[in-house]
Amino acid sequence: MPAVRRRSGRTWPSSRRARMAIGASAAAAGTMAVAGGVVLGREVRRSGPRVLIERARRSRRIAFLAARRAFALARLRTRRAGEEELDEFHVHTAEQVFELLGGMKGAIMKLGQMLSVVADGLPEVYQQALQGLQQSAPPMAPSLAALVIRAELGKPPERAFFEFSPEPVAAASIGQVHRAKLFDGTPVAVKVQYPGVDVAIRADLDNAFLLYSAARAIAPGIDPEPVVSELRERMSEELDYRIEAANQEEFRAAYEGHPWVRIPAVHREMSTSRVLVSEWVAGRSFYDLLDLPQAERDKVAEQLFRFWSGSISKLLLFNADPHPGNYFFEEPGPGGVPGETGDGIWFLDFGLVKRFEAVEIEQLRDRVAALRSGDDDAVIDAIVRHGWLRPGTKIDHKRMVQLARLSVLPLVDHRPFTYTREYMAETIDAMFNIEGRYGDVIRQMTLPRNQLILTRIHLGLGALFARLGASRDWASILDEYLFDSEPSTPMGLEVVGWPKVAVPAGPPENGRGVPTS
């Protein structure tokens, strides 16, 4: 982490590299604005007027901010402003960009939340802004939430529920959560979708298509079309809360009776496409765990890792949004030891669920086995067969293998491995920075569409484990799920046979978990 200075209660980085990292947020905003303008002209025949108007409005907001900050930066450079003045400019830019993202519900804010779990290589001020974005967002007015409930349930909140709190307890990219009680006294969480967020998301995703096209200059090896198609499909599913309800029930059935995985129950009779009513749960946040003894943090990390490994390899499912706000950790029961967590973890938010094909898990096994073999040719062969590298591409095989190994090092070596923020920063830089150590390699690579979400999950969880400083023999734990090895830890003995695989292999006929009609 670069050195920092403090002024007026704020912290900002003093190194040139740190200033460039923060300044990139404004550049990204400008790129999105240009992309939005191009796509507005290209897709006028395919989009409805509401989407076009919303796209133009949202692009204009980003473009206005980008233009203002670019003009201010040019003026500072013209008069050769000092380093401290430039530092303050970049911090102010970061604050404005993330304030804008927090107010722009939909895919743009979701993008910020996605970045938040892999921000460990960025300056502290950037991390703090992203952390705030992932935990909460400006809520909608209570009257708007009431209108959505009336439209969906046929009654205003005060008649649909015995009690309903008009002030939300959480607000995010697509909807916000209110506390309520059913008429039998059952406490529930009521997720209410923001009015018009579907239009905003379609506008954002169309902008993102051109954003990825423009990103060829930054990461030429990434084919943007399959990446954006995957994001569009996943985020489109999030807009229908009936899909989320079906996903949540599927996970709940698979983990029913589990020693520590907790999935809230869904009240289907009260849930619709824009309102989701589920069991009220509470507990400590992820950030509350950071001051616990290391042994407790290691335990939590192993729990999260086993949920990831079991869900993907056995259920072919995963909740693809592994940011800290999607977990609640139970408090110890009566007589619990201070400094310990309870065993249970509540897993929340099943709107963005990735369904894997069996062949994708076979490919994961194949890559892990090749990397462990010590045979560089086997690694290259697996990478080519799985679509990460085009056949016949001229590339330094040794460096390609080094990069592949670095990116999944904890899953390859059978030894205790401690996740650190330095390791995650090095990994993210190696995988995505074309000006970095492996830039010559990643310029030649592609990102298969079916690997986008898996990569996001892998890096997202790695960032959480780095925050915890967690240490385990992760490769041996993974072997329990990928290769049916014997349990390698006491927790592994406790959860043999989980998750239950006697659940439907997939959703109903329309592929979205919603009964066709």
Secondary structure, DSSP 8 states (H G I E B T S, - for coil): ---EEEETTEEEE-SHHHHHHHHHHHHHHHHHHHHHHHHHHHTTTTS-HHHHHHHHHHHHHHHHHHHHHHHHHHHHHHTT--HHHHHHHHHHHHHHHHHHHHHSTTHHHHHHHHHHTT-TTS-HHHHHHHHHHHH------HHHHHHHHHHHHSS-HHHHSSEE-SS-SEE-SSEEEEEEE-TTS-EEEEEEE-TTHHHHHHHHHHHHHHHHHHGGGT-TT--HHHHHHHHHHHHHHHT-HHHHHHHHHHHHHHTTT-SSEE---B-GGG--SSEEEEE----B-GGGGGGS-HHHHHHHHHHHHHHHHHIIIIISEEE----GGGEEE----TT--TT---S-EEE---SSEEE--HHHHHHHHHHHHHHHHT-HHHHHHHHHHTTSB-TT----HHHHHHHHHHHTHHHHSSS-EE--HHHHHHHHHHHH-TTSTTHHHHTTB---HHHHHHHHHHHHHHHHHHHHT-EE-HHHHHHHHHS-----SHHHHHTTT-S---S-SS--TTSSSS---
